[in-house]
């Protein structure tokens, strides 16, 4: 994969994390999964404070993706607002409530991944 494409992926992952930070999400982590996952190159993992806030963050990240040329491939959990997953193929965004974040503990599951500075 071309270096330019990787930089765009990382740029989008960081942009998604910044959108979440601007909307007061907490525990924001960007994991670089290149070489250890075939599912995606980056995971963005954040914790929201309410289902309304989580949906707003999901909508704004989707818009940021469009602005950077990333079309969302899929979305799950939007209606319930406990764990919203946004799939942009190379970048997957997980917006959790605190209970689901603790239960699924994706950082432990992907403990070998490098954390990207946001």
N, CA, C and O atoms as a GROMACS GRO file, in nm:
protein
  472
    1UNK      N    1   0.084  -0.117   0.000
    1UNK     CA    2   0.000   0.000   0.000
    1UNK      C    3   0.089   0.124   0.000
    1UNK      O    4   0.192   0.127   0.068
    2UNK      N    5   0.050   0.222  -0.073
    2UNK     CA    6   0.130   0.344  -0.087
    2UNK      C    7   0.134   0.421   0.045
    2UNK      O    8   0.037   0.423   0.121
    3UNK      N    9   0.248   0.485   0.068
    3UNK     CA   10   0.265   0.564   0.190
    3UNK      C   11   0.160   0.673   0.199
    3UNK      O   12   0.111   0.703   0.308
    4UNK      N   13   0.126   0.733   0.087
    4UNK     CA   14   0.026   0.840   0.086
    4UNK      C   15  -0.108   0.788   0.137
    4UNK      O   16  -0.175   0.857   0.215
    5UNK      N   17  -0.148   0.669   0.095
    5UNK     CA   18  -0.275   0.611   0.140
    5UNK      C   19  -0.272   0.587   0.291
    5UNK      O   20  -0.371   0.613   0.359
    6UNK      N   21  -0.161   0.538   0.342
    6UNK     CA   22  -0.149   0.513   0.485
    6UNK      C   23  -0.160   0.645   0.561
    6UNK      O   24  -0.224   0.650   0.666
    7UNK      N   25  -0.098   0.750   0.510
    7UNK     CA   26  -0.107   0.880   0.576
    7UNK      C   27  -0.250   0.931   0.579
    7UNK      O   28  -0.291   0.992   0.678
    8UNK      N   29  -0.327   0.908   0.474
    8UNK     CA   30  -0.467   0.951   0.470
    8UNK      C   31  -0.548   0.871   0.573
    8UNK      O   32  -0.633   0.928   0.642
    9UNK      N   33  -0.522   0.743   0.584
    9UNK     CA   34  -0.592   0.661   0.684
    9UNK      C   35  -0.564   0.712   0.825
    9UNK      O   36  -0.655   0.730   0.905
   10UNK      N   37  -0.438   0.735   0.853
   10UNK     CA   38  -0.399   0.785   0.986
   10UNK      C   39  -0.460   0.923   1.010
   10UNK      O   40  -0.508   0.952   1.119
   11UNK      N   41  -0.457   1.007   0.909
   11UNK     CA   42  -0.514   1.141   0.921
   11UNK      C   43  -0.662   1.133   0.955
   11UNK      O   44  -0.710   1.207   1.041
   12UNK      N   45  -0.734   1.044   0.890
   12UNK     CA   46  -0.876   1.029   0.919
   12UNK      C   47  -0.899   0.973   1.059
   12UNK      O   48  -0.988   1.021   1.130
   13UNK      N   49  -0.820   0.874   1.100
   13UNK     CA   50  -0.835   0.817   1.235
   13UNK      C   51  -0.814   0.925   1.340
   13UNK      O   52  -0.889   0.934   1.437
   14UNK      N   53  -0.712   1.007   1.322
   14UNK     CA   54  -0.684   1.116   1.417
   14UNK      C   55  -0.796   1.220   1.412
   14UNK      O   56  -0.837   1.272   1.516
   15UNK      N   57  -0.846   1.251   1.293
   15UNK     CA   58  -0.956   1.347   1.279
   15UNK      C   59  -1.080   1.297   1.351
   15UNK      O   60  -1.149   1.375   1.417
   16UNK      N   61  -1.110   1.168   1.340
   16UNK     CA   62  -1.224   1.109   1.409
   16UNK      C   63  -1.207   1.122   1.560
   16UNK      O   64  -1.302   1.154   1.632
   17UNK      N   65  -1.087   1.096   1.609
   17UNK     CA   66  -1.059   1.109   1.752
   17UNK      C   67  -1.077   1.253   1.798
   17UNK      O   68  -1.128   1.278   1.907
   18UNK      N   69  -1.035   1.347   1.715
   18UNK     CA   70  -1.049   1.488   1.752
   18UNK      C   71  -1.196   1.531   1.755
   18UNK      O   72  -1.235   1.610   1.840
   19UNK      N   73  -1.276   1.480   1.663
   19UNK     CA   74  -1.421   1.509   1.666
   19UNK      C   75  -1.478   1.460   1.799
   19UNK      O   76  -1.555   1.531   1.864
   20UNK      N   77  -1.441   1.340   1.839
   20UNK     CA   78  -1.490   1.283   1.965
   20UNK      C   79  -1.446   1.369   2.084
   20UNK      O   80  -1.523   1.392   2.177
   21UNK      N   81  -1.322   1.415   2.081
   21UNK     CA   82  -1.271   1.499   2.190
   21UNK      C   83  -1.346   1.632   2.197
   21UNK      O   84  -1.380   1.680   2.305
   22UNK      N   85  -1.372   1.690   2.081
   22UNK     CA   86  -1.445   1.818   2.076
   22UNK      C   87  -1.588   1.804   2.130
   22UNK      O   88  -1.646   1.901   2.177
   23UNK      N   89  -1.642   1.685   2.122
   23UNK     CA   90  -1.778   1.659   2.171
   23UNK      C   91  -1.776   1.594   2.309
   23UNK      O   92  -1.875   1.534   2.351
   24UNK      N   93  -1.663   1.606   2.378
   24UNK     CA   94  -1.649   1.567   2.519
   24UNK      C   95  -1.656   1.416   2.544
   24UNK      O   96  -1.697   1.373   2.652
   25UNK      N   97  -1.617   1.336   2.446
   25UNK     CA   98  -1.598   1.193   2.473
   25UNK      C   99  -1.472   1.178   2.558
   25UNK      O  100  -1.389   1.268   2.563
   26UNK      N  101  -1.459   1.064   2.623
   26UNK     CA  102  -1.344   1.040   2.710
   26UNK      C  103  -1.270   0.914   2.666
   26UNK      O  104  -1.316   0.840   2.578
   27UNK      N  105  -1.156   0.890   2.729
   27UNK     CA  106  -1.076   0.769   2.706
   27UNK      C  107  -1.056   0.743   2.556
   27UNK      O  108  -1.082   0.633   2.508
   28UNK      N  109  -1.012   0.843   2.485
   28UNK     CA  110  -0.997   0.835   2.339
   28UNK      C  111  -0.865   0.768   2.305
   28UNK      O  112  -0.758   0.810   2.350
   29UNK      N  113  -0.874   0.661   2.225
   29UNK     CA  114  -0.756   0.584   2.186
   29UNK      C  115  -0.762   0.556   2.036
   29UNK      O  116  -0.868   0.520   1.984
   30UNK      N  117  -0.650   0.573   1.969
   30UNK     CA  118  -0.637   0.532   1.830
   30UNK      C  119  -0.532   0.423   1.826
   30UNK      O  120  -0.417   0.444   1.866
   31UNK      N  121  -0.571   0.306   1.776
   31UNK     CA  122  -0.480   0.191   1.767
   31UNK      C  123  -0.439   0.169   1.622
   31UNK      O  124  -0.523   0.167   1.532
   32UNK      N  125  -0.311   0.153   1.601
   32UNK     CA  126  -0.256   0.121   1.470
   32UNK      C  127  -0.249  -0.032   1.460
   32UNK      O  128  -0.167  -0.095   1.526
   33UNK      N  129  -0.336  -0.089   1.377
   33UNK     CA  130  -0.347  -0.234   1.365
   33UNK      C  131  -0.277  -0.290   1.242
   33UNK      O  132  -0.288  -0.409   1.213
   34UNK      N  133  -0.205  -0.204   1.170
   34UNK     CA  134  -0.138  -0.253   1.048
   34UNK      C  135  -0.044  -0.367   1.083
   34UNK      O  136   0.038  -0.356   1.174
   35UNK      N  137  -0.056  -0.476   1.010
   35UNK     CA  138   0.030  -0.591   1.031
   35UNK      C  139  -0.018  -0.690   1.136
   35UNK      O  140   0.034  -0.801   1.145
   36UNK      N  141  -0.119  -0.652   1.215
   36UNK     CA  142  -0.170  -0.746   1.315
   36UNK      C  143  -0.318  -0.776   1.297
   36UNK      O  144  -0.372  -0.863   1.365
   37UNK      N  145  -0.385  -0.704   1.208
   37UNK     CA  146  -0.526  -0.730   1.183
   37UNK      C  147  -0.555  -0.719   1.034
   37UNK      O  148  -0.506  -0.629   0.966
   38UNK      N  149  -0.636  -0.811   0.986
   38UNK     CA  150  -0.680  -0.802   0.848
   38UNK      C  151  -0.812  -0.726   0.839
   38UNK      O  152  -0.859  -0.694   0.729
   39UNK      N  153  -0.872  -0.697   0.954
   39UNK     CA  154  -1.002  -0.630   0.958
   39UNK      C  155  -0.993  -0.482   0.926
   39UNK      O  156  -1.079  -0.428   0.856
   40UNK      N  157  -0.889  -0.415   0.978
   40UNK     CA  158  -0.875  -0.271   0.959
   40UNK      C  159  -0.732  -0.231   0.990
   40UNK      O  160  -0.657  -0.307   1.051
   41UNK      N  161  -0.695  -0.112   0.947
   41UNK     CA  162  -0.562  -0.060   0.978
   41UNK      C  163  -0.561   0.024   1.106
   41UNK      O  164  -0.460   0.031   1.176
   42UNK      N  165  -0.674   0.088   1.135
   42UNK     CA  166  -0.685   0.170   1.256
   42UNK      C  167  -0.819   0.147   1.324
   42UNK      O  168  -0.923   0.134   1.259
   43UNK      N  169  -0.815   0.141   1.457
   43UNK     CA  170  -0.935   0.145   1.539
   43UNK      C  171  -0.932   0.277   1.615
   43UNK      O  172  -0.828   0.315   1.670
   44UNK      N  173  -1.044   0.344   1.618
   44UNK     CA  174  -1.062   0.460   1.704
   44UNK      C  175  -1.163   0.415   1.809
   44UNK      O  176  -1.273   0.370   1.775
   45UNK      N  177  -1.127   0.428   1.935
   45UNK     CA  178  -1.212   0.381   2.044
   45UNK      C  179  -1.235   0.498   2.139
   45UNK      O  180  -1.140   0.560   2.187
   46UNK      N  181  -1.362   0.528   2.165
   46UNK     CA  182  -1.395   0.640   2.254
   46UNK      C  183  -1.512   0.600   2.344
   46UNK      O  184  -1.586   0.506   2.315
   47UNK      N  185  -1.526   0.673   2.454
   47UNK     CA  186  -1.638   0.653   2.544
   47UNK      C  187  -1.725   0.778   2.543
   47UNK      O  188  -1.676   0.890   2.561
   48UNK      N  189  -1.855   0.757   2.521
   48UNK     CA  190  -1.950   0.866   2.523
   48UNK      C  191  -2.022   0.873   2.656
   48UNK      O  192  -2.013   0.782   2.739
   49UNK      N  193  -2.096   0.982   2.676
   49UNK     CA  194  -2.164   1.004   2.804
   49UNK      C  195  -2.315   0.978   2.795
   49UNK      O  196  -2.380   0.960   2.898
   50UNK      N  197  -2.370   0.977   2.675
   50UNK     CA  198  -2.514   0.952   2.659
   50UNK      C  199  -2.539   0.901   2.518
   50UNK      O  200  -2.456   0.919   2.429
   51UNK      N  201  -2.654   0.837   2.499
   51UNK     CA  202  -2.685   0.786   2.366
   51UNK      C  203  -2.698   0.900   2.266
   51UNK      O  204  -2.658   0.886   2.150
   52UNK      N  205  -2.754   1.012   2.307
   52UNK     CA  206  -2.768   1.127   2.217
   52UNK      C  207  -2.630   1.180   2.174
   52UNK      O  208  -2.606   1.205   2.056
   53UNK      N  209  -2.541   1.197   2.271
   53UNK     CA  210  -2.407   1.245   2.240
   53UNK      C  211  -2.335   1.147   2.147
   53UNK      O  212  -2.268   1.189   2.052
   54UNK      N  213  -2.350   1.018   2.173
   54UNK     CA  214  -2.282   0.917   2.092
   54UNK      C  215  -2.331   0.921   1.948
   54UNK      O  216  -2.251   0.908   1.855
   55UNK      N  217  -2.460   0.939   1.927
   55UNK     CA  218  -2.514   0.949   1.791
   55UNK      C  219  -2.464   1.076   1.722
   55UNK      O  220  -2.433   1.074   1.603
   56UNK      N  221  -2.457   1.186   1.797
   56UNK     CA  222  -2.405   1.310   1.740
   56UNK      C  223  -2.260   1.293   1.696
   56UNK      O  224  -2.222   1.336   1.588
   57UNK      N  225  -2.180   1.230   1.780
   57UNK     CA  226  -2.040   1.204   1.747
   57UNK      C  227  -2.031   1.115   1.624
   57UNK      O  228  -1.950   1.140   1.534
   58UNK      N  229  -2.112   1.012   1.618
   58UNK     CA  230  -2.113   0.922   1.502
   58UNK      C  231  -2.146   0.999   1.374
   58UNK      O  232  -2.082   0.979   1.271
   59UNK      N  233  -2.247   1.086   1.382
   59UNK     CA  234  -2.285   1.165   1.264
   59UNK      C  235  -2.172   1.258   1.221
   59UNK      O  236  -2.143   1.270   1.102
   60UNK      N  237  -2.108   1.323   1.318
   60UNK     CA  238  -2.001   1.418   1.285
   60UNK      C  239  -1.877   1.347   1.233
   60UNK      O  240  -1.808   1.400   1.146
   61UNK      N  241  -1.847   1.229   1.284
   61UNK     CA  242  -1.733   1.152   1.231
   61UNK      C  243  -1.763   1.106   1.089
   61UNK      O  244  -1.674   1.108   1.003
   62UNK      N  245  -1.886   1.066   1.063
   62UNK     CA  246  -1.925   1.027   0.927
   62UNK      C  247  -1.908   1.145   0.831
   62UNK      O  248  -1.862   1.127   0.718
   63UNK      N  249  -1.946   1.264   0.875
   63UNK     CA  250  -1.930   1.385   0.793
   63UNK      C  251  -1.782   1.415   0.771
   63UNK      O  252  -1.742   1.449   0.659
   64UNK      N  253  -1.700   1.403   0.875
   64UNK     CA  254  -1.556   1.425   0.861
   64UNK      C  255  -1.496   1.326   0.763
   64UNK      O  256  -1.407   1.360   0.686
   65UNK      N  257  -1.546   1.203   0.765
   65UNK     CA  258  -1.499   1.102   0.669
   65UNK      C  259  -1.532   1.142   0.527
   65UNK      O  260  -1.447   1.132   0.438
   66UNK      N  261  -1.653   1.187   0.504
   66UNK     CA  262  -1.692   1.232   0.370
   66UNK      C  263  -1.602   1.346   0.322
   66UNK      O  264  -1.561   1.348   0.206
   67UNK      N  265  -1.571   1.439   0.411
   67UNK     CA  266  -1.484   1.552   0.376
   67UNK      C  267  -1.344   1.507   0.337
   67UNK      O  268  -1.278   1.572   0.256
   68UNK      N  269  -1.299   1.396   0.394
   68UNK     CA  270  -1.166   1.343   0.362
   68UNK      C  271  -1.171   1.235   0.254
   68UNK      O  272  -1.070   1.171   0.225
   69UNK      N  273  -1.288   1.213   0.196
   69UNK     CA  274  -1.301   1.115   0.089
   69UNK      C  275  -1.327   0.974   0.137
   69UNK      O  276  -1.314   0.879   0.059
   70UNK      N  277  -1.365   0.959   0.262
   70UNK     CA  278  -1.397   0.826   0.317
   70UNK      C  279  -1.548   0.811   0.325
   70UNK      O  280  -1.616   0.888   0.392
   71UNK      N  281  -1.598   0.712   0.257
   71UNK     CA  282  -1.740   0.681   0.265
   71UNK      C  283  -1.759   0.572   0.369
   71UNK      O  284  -1.683   0.474   0.372
   72UNK      N  285  -1.858   0.588   0.452
   72UNK     CA  286  -1.887   0.487   0.554
   72UNK      C  287  -1.944   0.364   0.486
   72UNK      O  288  -2.040   0.374   0.409
   73UNK      N  289  -1.885   0.248   0.513
   73UNK     CA  290  -1.929   0.122   0.456
   73UNK      C  291  -2.045   0.063   0.535
   73UNK      O  292  -2.137   0.003   0.479
   74UNK      N  293  -2.041   0.080   0.667
   74UNK     CA  294  -2.145   0.024   0.751
   74UNK      C  295  -2.154   0.096   0.884
   74UNK      O  296  -2.063   0.167   0.926
   75UNK      N  297  -2.268   0.076   0.948
   75UNK     CA  298  -2.292   0.135   1.080
   75UNK      C  299  -2.377   0.036   1.159
   75UNK      O  300  -2.472  -0.021   1.106
   76UNK      N  301  -2.344   0.018   1.286
   76UNK     CA  302  -2.421  -0.072   1.372
   76UNK      C  303  -2.436  -0.010   1.510
   76UNK      O  304  -2.349   0.065   1.555
   77UNK      N  305  -2.546  -0.040   1.576
   77UNK     CA  306  -2.568   0.003   1.713
   77UNK      C  307  -2.616   0.146   1.729
   77UNK      O  308  -2.630   0.193   1.842
   78UNK      N  309  -2.643   0.214   1.621
   78UNK     CA  310  -2.679   0.356   1.625
   78UNK      C  311  -2.808   0.379   1.703
   78UNK      O  312  -2.817   0.474   1.780
   79UNK      N  313  -2.906   0.295   1.683
   79UNK     CA  314  -3.036   0.314   1.746
   79UNK      C  315  -3.031   0.297   1.898
   79UNK      O  316  -3.095   0.373   1.971
   80UNK      N  317  -2.956   0.199   1.945
   80UNK     CA  318  -2.949   0.173   2.089
   80UNK      C  319  -2.851   0.265   2.160
   80UNK      O  320  -2.872   0.300   2.276
   81UNK      N  321  -2.745   0.306   2.092
   81UNK     CA  322  -2.651   0.400   2.150
   81UNK      C  323  -2.572   0.347   2.268
   81UNK      O  324  -2.540   0.422   2.360
   82UNK      N  325  -2.539   0.218   2.266
   82UNK     CA  326  -2.452   0.160   2.370
   82UNK      C  327  -2.313   0.134   2.315
   82UNK      O  328  -2.212   0.153   2.384
   83UNK      N  329  -2.309   0.088   2.189
   83UNK     CA  330  -2.183   0.066   2.118
   83UNK      C  331  -2.214   0.092   1.971
   83UNK      O  332  -2.276   0.011   1.903
   84UNK      N  333  -2.169   0.207   1.925
   84UNK     CA  334  -2.189   0.242   1.785
   84UNK      C  335  -2.060   0.211   1.711
   84UNK      O  336  -1.952   0.257   1.748
   85UNK      N  337  -2.073   0.132   1.606
   85UNK     CA  338  -1.958   0.096   1.523
   85UNK      C  339  -1.975   0.162   1.386
   85UNK      O  340  -2.078   0.146   1.321
   86UNK      N  341  -1.873   0.235   1.345
   86UNK     CA  342  -1.869   0.297   1.213
   86UNK      C  343  -1.756   0.231   1.135
   86UNK      O  344  -1.640   0.238   1.176
   87UNK      N  345  -1.790   0.169   1.024
   87UNK     CA  346  -1.692   0.095   0.945
   87UNK      C  347  -1.659   0.173   0.818
   87UNK      O  348  -1.742   0.188   0.728
   88UNK      N  349  -1.537   0.221   0.813
   88UNK     CA  350  -1.486   0.291   0.696
   88UNK      C  351  -1.381   0.205   0.624
   88UNK      O  352  -1.295   0.258   0.554
   89UNK      N  353  -1.389   0.075   0.640
   89UNK     CA  354  -1.299  -0.027   0.586
   89UNK      C  355  -1.161  -0.020   0.652
   89UNK      O  356  -1.128  -0.106   0.734
   90UNK      N  357  -1.081   0.080   0.618
   90UNK     CA  358  -0.944   0.090   0.674
   90UNK      C  359  -0.944   0.144   0.816
   90UNK      O  360  -0.853   0.116   0.894
   91UNK      N  361  -1.047   0.220   0.849
   91UNK     CA  362  -1.060   0.280   0.982
   91UNK      C  363  -1.196   0.238   1.038
   91UNK      O  364  -1.299   0.258   0.973
   92UNK      N  365  -1.195   0.181   1.158
   92UNK     CA  366  -1.319   0.143   1.226
   92UNK      C  367  -1.328   0.222   1.356
   92UNK      O  368  -1.235   0.221   1.436
   93UNK      N  369  -1.440   0.290   1.374
   93UNK     CA  370  -1.462   0.373   1.491
   93UNK      C  371  -1.560   0.302   1.584
   93UNK      O  372  -1.667   0.258   1.543
   94UNK      N  373  -1.521   0.292   1.712
   94UNK     CA  374  -1.605   0.232   1.816
   94UNK      C  375  -1.640   0.340   1.916
   94UNK      O  376  -1.551   0.397   1.980
   95UNK      N  377  -1.768   0.369   1.930
   95UNK     CA  378  -1.815   0.467   2.027
   95UNK      C  379  -1.896   0.390   2.131
   95UNK      O  380  -2.007   0.343   2.103
   96UNK      N  381  -1.840   0.378   2.250
   96UNK     CA  382  -1.899   0.296   2.356
   96UNK      C  383  -1.961   0.382   2.466
   96UNK      O  384  -1.920   0.497   2.486
   97UNK      N  385  -2.060   0.328   2.536
   97UNK     CA  386  -2.092   0.382   2.667
   97UNK      C  387  -1.992   0.316   2.763
   97UNK      O  388  -1.924   0.221   2.726
   98UNK      N  389  -1.983   0.366   2.885
   98UNK     CA  390  -1.877   0.319   2.976
   98UNK      C  391  -1.891   0.171   3.011
   98UNK      O  392  -1.790   0.102   3.024
   99UNK      N  393  -2.013   0.122   3.027
   99UNK     CA  394  -2.034  -0.018   3.062
   99UNK      C  395  -1.986  -0.112   2.951
   99UNK      O  396  -1.914  -0.209   2.978
  100UNK      N  397  -2.025  -0.084   2.828
  100UNK     CA  398  -1.983  -0.169   2.715
  100UNK      C  399  -1.833  -0.156   2.690
  100UNK      O  400  -1.768  -0.254   2.654
  101UNK      N  401  -1.779  -0.037   2.708
  101UNK     CA  402  -1.635  -0.018   2.688
  101UNK      C  403  -1.556  -0.107   2.783
  101UNK      O  404  -1.460  -0.173   2.743
  102UNK      N  405  -1.596  -0.108   2.907
  102UNK     CA  406  -1.526  -0.190   3.006
  102UNK      C  407  -1.545  -0.339   2.977
  102UNK      O  408  -1.450  -0.417   2.989
  103UNK      N  409  -1.666  -0.380   2.939
  103UNK     CA  410  -1.695  -0.521   2.915
  103UNK      C  411  -1.616  -0.576   2.796
  103UNK      O  412  -1.557  -0.683   2.805
  104UNK      N  413  -1.614  -0.503   2.685
  104UNK     CA  414  -1.549  -0.554   2.564
  104UNK      C  415  -1.399  -0.528   2.562
  104UNK      O  416  -1.326  -0.603   2.496
  105UNK      N  417  -1.352  -0.429   2.629
  105UNK     CA  418  -1.208  -0.401   2.649
  105UNK      C  419  -1.123  -0.427   2.524
  105UNK      O  420  -1.034  -0.512   2.525
  106UNK      N  421  -1.153  -0.355   2.419
  106UNK     CA  422  -1.082  -0.374   2.292
  106UNK      C  423  -0.933  -0.345   2.303
  106UNK      O  424  -0.852  -0.404   2.230
  107UNK      N  425  -0.895  -0.254   2.392
  107UNK     CA  426  -0.752  -0.225   2.408
  107UNK      C  427  -0.676  -0.348   2.458
  107UNK      O  428  -0.563  -0.372   2.416
  108UNK      N  429  -0.737  -0.425   2.546
  108UNK     CA  430  -0.674  -0.549   2.592
  108UNK      C  431  -0.670  -0.652   2.480
  108UNK      O  432  -0.569  -0.718   2.459
  109UNK      N  433  -0.780  -0.665   2.408
  109UNK     CA  434  -0.788  -0.759   2.297
  109UNK      C  435  -0.682  -0.730   2.192
  109UNK      O  436  -0.621  -0.822   2.137
  110UNK      N  437  -0.659  -0.602   2.163
  110UNK     CA  438  -0.560  -0.560   2.064
  110UNK      C  439  -0.438  -0.501   2.133
  110UNK      O  440  -0.384  -0.399   2.089
  111UNK      N  441  -0.395  -0.564   2.241
  111UNK     CA  442  -0.284  -0.514   2.322
  111UNK      C  443  -0.152  -0.500   2.250
  111UNK      O  444  -0.065  -0.425   2.294
  112UNK      N  445  -0.134  -0.572   2.138
  112UNK     CA  446  -0.009  -0.562   2.061
  112UNK      C  447  -0.006  -0.439   1.970
  112UNK      O  448   0.099  -0.407   1.914
  113UNK      N  449  -0.119  -0.372   1.955
  113UNK     CA  450  -0.126  -0.258   1.864
  113UNK      C  451  -0.056  -0.136   1.924
  113UNK      O  452  -0.056  -0.115   2.045
  114UNK      N  453   0.004  -0.058   1.835
  114UNK     CA  454   0.065   0.068   1.876
  114UNK      C  455  -0.044   0.173   1.893
  114UNK      O  456  -0.141   0.175   1.817
  115UNK      N  457  -0.027   0.259   1.992
  115UNK     CA  458  -0.120   0.370   2.010
  115UNK      C  459  -0.068   0.490   1.931
  115UNK      O  460   0.050   0.522   1.934
  116UNK      N  461  -0.160   0.554   1.860
  116UNK     CA  462  -0.127   0.671   1.781
  116UNK      C  463  -0.152   0.794   1.867
  116UNK      O  464  -0.257   0.806   1.931
  117UNK      N  465  -0.057   0.884   1.869
  117UNK     CA  466  -0.074   1.008   1.943
  117UNK      C  467  -0.176   1.097   1.875
  117UNK      O  468  -0.168   1.121   1.755
  118UNK      N  469  -0.272   1.145   1.953
  118UNK     CA  470  -0.377   1.231   1.899
  118UNK      C  471  -0.350   1.374   1.938
  118UNK      O  472  -0.428   1.463   1.903
   0.00000   0.00000   0.00000
